[in-house]
Amino acid sequence: MIDAINASLFTPIGDDGLVGSLLILNGLKVTLIVTFFAMILGSILGITTTLMKMSSKWYLRWPAQLYVGVIRGTPVVVQLVILYFIVLAAFDVDKISAAIIAFGLNSGAYISEIIRAGIQAVDKGQTEAARSLGLSQGMTMKEVILPQAIKNILPALGNEFIVLLKETAVIGFIGGVDLMRAGEIIRSRTFEDSVPLFTCALIYLLLTYSFTFMLSKFEKRLKQSD
């Protein structure tokens, strides 16, 4: 086992001098970069889509409903491949940027549903009270509803981040070298299956447990402020 670990992670795995552990670290960096920026893009799209879906104007509501329906109805790997090889093919977009856009688009649809559920969880009496005090619909949403809704949705947004982190394991379908793809490259060069795959699984496990732990701490602090 020690020999397998040494051969997979700490010695060159090809004529180009590539070392497995460095490949894993670079893959981990790509995974975290894509997850972080896709979450930011998804949050922006999610807020925009929610406001469009809750609009009384059909030309805003229908495109938002179509976007959420299409994204939720197709696998993320299909969206990633179509976006990179067809939609962005003419724009010379690098693989990491394409992955950020694809996962951001995917996450935006789910975040919009999380935000919508958070807004609907706020008691309707809050809206009626704000409107009776003379606040406009926009001011009511901005000053009264959204602050309470954000508090409701933060735990669900944390879970979405963890899900997104694991979903990025399909970046290899467009040739990007993320954590999972790094493990596959080591496996193909060393013909050793267990060490690279268990290493990737262990890193994903540590990341998800770390974020879950921080999320639970944050939820406790939110409950204390109630």
Rosetta blueprint (number, residue, H / E / L):
1 M L
2 I H
3 D H
4 A H
5 I H
6 N H
7 A H
8 S H
9 L H
10 F H
11 T L
12 P E
13 I L
14 G L
15 D L
16 D L
17 G L
18 L L
19 V E
20 G H
21 S H
22 L H
23 L H
24 I H
25 L H
26 N H
27 G H
28 L H
29 K H
30 V H
31 T H
32 L H
33 I H
34 V H
35 T H
36 F H
37 F H
38 A H
39 M H
40 I H
41 L H
42 G H
43 S H
44 I H
45 L H
46 G H
47 I H
48 T H
49 T H
50 T H
51 L H
52 M H
53 K H
54 M L
55 S L
56 S L
57 K L
58 W H
59 Y H
60 L H
61 R H
62 W H
63 P H
64 A H
65 Q H
66 L H
67 Y H
68 V H
69 G H
70 V H
71 I H
72 R H
73 G H
74 T L
75 P L
76 V H
77 V H
78 V H
79 Q H
80 L H
81 V H
82 I H
83 L H
84 Y H
85 F H
86 I H
87 V H
88 L L
89 A H
90 A H
91 F H
92 D L
93 V L
94 D L
95 K H
96 I H
97 S H
98 A H
99 A H
100 I H
101 I H
102 A H
103 F H
104 G H
105 L H
106 N H
107 S H
108 G H
109 A H
110 Y H
111 I H
112 S H
113 E H
114 I H
115 I H
116 R H
117 A H
118 G H
119 I H
120 Q H
121 A L
122 V L
123 D L
124 K H
125 G H
126 Q H
127 T H
128 E H
129 A H
130 A H
131 R H
132 S H
133 L L
134 G L
135 L L
136 S L
137 Q H
138 G H
139 M H
140 T H
141 M H
142 K H
143 E H
144 V H
145 I H
146 L H
147 P H
148 Q H
149 A H
150 I H
151 K H
152 N H
153 I H
154 L H
155 P H
156 A H
157 L H
158 G H
159 N H
160 E H
161 F H
162 I H
163 V H
164 L H
165 L H
166 K H
167 E H
168 T H
169 A H
170 V H
171 I H
172 G H
173 F H
174 I H
175 G L
176 G L
177 V L
178 D L
179 L H
180 M H
181 R H
182 A H
183 G H
184 E H
185 I H
186 I H
187 R H
188 S H
189 R H
190 T H
191 F L
192 E L
193 D L
194 S H
195 V H
196 P H
197 L H
198 F H
199 T H
200 C H
201 A H
202 L H
203 I H
204 Y H
205 L H
206 L H
207 L H
208 T H
209 Y H
210 S H
211 F H
212 T H
213 F H
214 M H
215 L H
216 S H
217 K H
218 F H
219 E H
220 K H
221 R H
222 L H
223 K H
224 Q H
225 S L
226 D L
